[in-house]
Structures are given as structure tokens and as C-alpha cells.
């Protein structure tokens, strides 16, 4: 079995993501992140914090990092081993709790989908 894990910092090289994030930040709007397989929304960020904190934390950890209020729980679950998956089975990343609570470090390629039309 072969597997691939997105390396730390990968998302920072994706110009379209960074451009979209900057647009949302300037407009003071949240951004939706969609399952790359189903197009269902999985995360909405930032919620309960600002864009600067969301981006700073994501850069510091190397992956887009979401907190509990940013998870759309209708389509996301966290397994006992900490793996975060969509309800459709897409591997998303892992829950790596810290002093602030649950922190979901998520592979950008897993949440780079587009909304269902």
C-alpha cells in the first residue's frame, strides 16, 4: 500500500489559496473549505478568531489549522487515533490538541474541492 502525506508548509506554496484567503481577509469574510472528493463543506474559517491568528497558527504548524468552532461536524469526524476524516471517508489530517484545545491540522489537497453544484 502506498500513501502520501502532504509535507509541512505545502499550503504556503499554493498561490490560489493564498490569494483567496487574502481576498476574504480584506473583505472580513470567512472562507469555506470543501471535501476534495464530494464538494461538501467541511470547515469555515476563521470563526472565533481573526484571519491573522488563523494564518499565523497555520504557518507555525505547517498545515491549515482549524479549531472546533470552524469544523462543520455534519460532514467531519475524528477517529479515536486522532485522524480527521470526512463522512465520505476522505482522509483530511489529524487532531493535534494543544493548550488552546483541539487543533485539526488538515491537508490542503483534501479540502481544496469546490462546492456541489
PyMOL commands that set and color helices and strands:
alter all, ss='L'
color gray80, all
select helices_A, chain A and resi 10-13+15-27+51-61+68-70+108-111
alter helices_A, ss='H'
color red, helices_A
select strands_A, chain A and resi 31-34+41-45+64-66+76-78+83-86+91-95+104-106
alter strands_A, ss='S'
color yellow, strands_A
deselect
rebuild
show_as cartoon
